């Protein structure tokens, strides 16, 4: 997944409301009187085979809940956030929606509390028990759960991903690369051979990554917390020696021509499959199986990635893909029943995420969940698994070996837990300051992170403006809340 900006969403909270699912009315699946349609809203384009897909999905749902029908409603990625916000603020009674700004909207009381249906005896308890516990901790808002996560990459690492074609052609060794600084030899050799190709292909929106930092208000603001827990202070990440060292390195690369001169303002897309780049920054988690997903997405083009951040389970990862129910939905229990099936019924999930059995794919070993895709498996014939349901229930192609799956599961067990997992601060009293701080950061984020500006004088100037915009007030409140959070752990 190529995302320059990654982190928890900004929090702007007002009054908090709790809407329990218990006693929300008798499920229509228990009554033969009338079928209930659960409306599900998600970003993306409607699959070309949607009619056949939803027909098969409902056939599977009816095996368990004969009077529940699922309807998927698609909104383009470019419009989704705005239309989602309208749905939330207007009190629209949607049944299921792919969450945006989860923490902020939960604090506003926009969502139904799911806890009663997640606990023992609840309709989604089976699905609940199959999700990594770190997700539930990362989704807690004042002790309540307002979203159901897609169990997948509960940890992720930022990687420096190298173009395999160029590594081979120019015999470039990257064995010792484990940081931005340690890739200089490789960059220098490549730049000498191909000065017209972006050595480090970054652009507007790119964010450099310290080894282990959480950003409680998102990485568009400077507030950071040491994931390891060694330092319990909320700090300005740009004032840390580690971040300043990274930015000095990037500025050096910029001056040497390794980074495109227009990086701070460029929206150039460096397609994976093209030889327009030598190294790029990617995000990988356990369900990416190393570089396998990238290589598949690039049509088989070889790449090799080296981690620059540590594997931590975090609130940011817990909130990557979350399904919520409107507090005004008239079908809360039915919505939870659909979520339960999407996260426990392999037939239902895989006929959405791989397309249709017999058309987009066929089993090679049904008992082991092994499949082979057909020539009809094309874009817009399936919905991304990362946003649909428990990824441990996905069928896999033969190229994903049992050894790879065991390594995936072991890496999840071995991943560390961020000290800030579950810290979802309430910033309802800081809205003006956060707006002002965001305006300041918008002037500096791109020029600092792309290496365009000299970090020493630039950070000094930025810090002055941040202070005038209310940095101290926000830091003090975040520190107070973080101290209280730690005291309860």
Phi, psi and omega in degrees: 000123182260099181229115178291324185252121181218134178159176180291148182289153176299142181254124175222089193258151170236212186301146184257131180235152180237126178236109183281148178276338182298138176071027182275010180112154183290133179297140179292341179291344179267000184229142181265008187286313187204141179283147177251133176260122176266115180270125183243124182252133182211156177280150177123174180271147178294126179301147180297331182257028185303316184302315179290323181296312184288329176298316179290323179299314181292328175299321179288319178299321183294341177293334179252315181234093190292341182249022175245128173244141177257135173234125179263132180243121186255136177232130182307147182305321182292336183255348192298312185301315182294315181290326176297315180299323177295317179301318184289311185289334180277351181076023179304136184273048178298155181270312178222140176212145177285116193290145168237142179047056186306308184299312182302312183289328176295319179294334177281352181081025184281338188249157173283140175286125184266352191307319184297330181266353178269329183287172180306128182096345178281159185291342181247019182295323179299314179293320180304316185289343182268358181264139177306129182304335180298328178299314183294324177293320181291342182261354182293129176237110183050042174085000182244156179249121184243008180210155175249120185275158170272114182289109182205251184274080180290341168233155177212152178235144172277133187238148167266112186256122185258143179287114183298327179300316182284326177301316182288315184297320184254010176051054182263127182264126179239018184303326185266006182284122176215014181197172176296320183293323186282359176264006185298318181301317179294317179298316182297316181295317180294315182299327178292323181281321185225070183296342182273357180249138181300117179289306174248102189275089177233164182204197182303133181096350180292142177231125174289156188233117169295163185302313183208089178226138171258145178242095187298337177246017182091156184278011170276351176240157190278353186290128185219153180229136178293116182297331183287340182087358180296321177247122184261014181265143171278118188240166169275112185302330182283351176264356180279148181296326180296310182294320179296325177295318178298315183292327175295319178298314180295323178295322176297317179297322179297315181295329181274357177089009180284335179251135181307140184297332181261019187305321185294337182240359187276138174248021180303132177265119177263094184297139182306317188283348184267152176266052178257007184209154176254313176222146180218168177256127179235161175248129181229144175231181186299328181277003173271350178052058182066229181271004186302315182294316178301314182297319178296318180294337180263016177070028178098356178299132183281138177219158178222127185247146178232129184286140174242356175232160181272154180279106178234136170283127189223165176297323180300315179290324179297335185254014180296315183222105186227135176257134181235161178241132179297142177296341180258006177300142177267001184228047184299313182294318178297321178298318178294325178294321176295315178301319179300315180292318179300335183254003178227337184263107185294322180298315179298309184297313187287337175279002171254313187278339176250356190090198188266133174300136181091347178239299179272338182201163175221153176289141167254332175207095186296322182298326181263000180069035181259135183227166173229129180281155180256179178292346180270359175280099184225164175307145180071024171240008180204168178244135185308130182296332184298341183243006188252311186191177185309114184291345176290345180264006180283142169290157181231152175281165182299336180292340175267100187279166176299325178297321178294321180293318178297319178296319177302309183294322179292323180295326177292318178296322184279341183299143179280160176257127179299141176299337183262008178300123181095356177275102180239086190293151176263114182248027183298334180270003187236019187300317181296314181296319181294322176298315180295319179294322178297322178295321178294312184297329181299337179280337191242337187305310185288320182289331177282311187287336177270000180079006183295319183257149173293118188294330186297300179290329183292316179293322178300316179293317180298317181298324177297315180291324178296318180299317180293334183274354177110021182305314185299320181296316181292316180300318181297317180291318178298318179297318179300314181291323180292320177300317179294321177298312181297325181296338181266354184279000000 
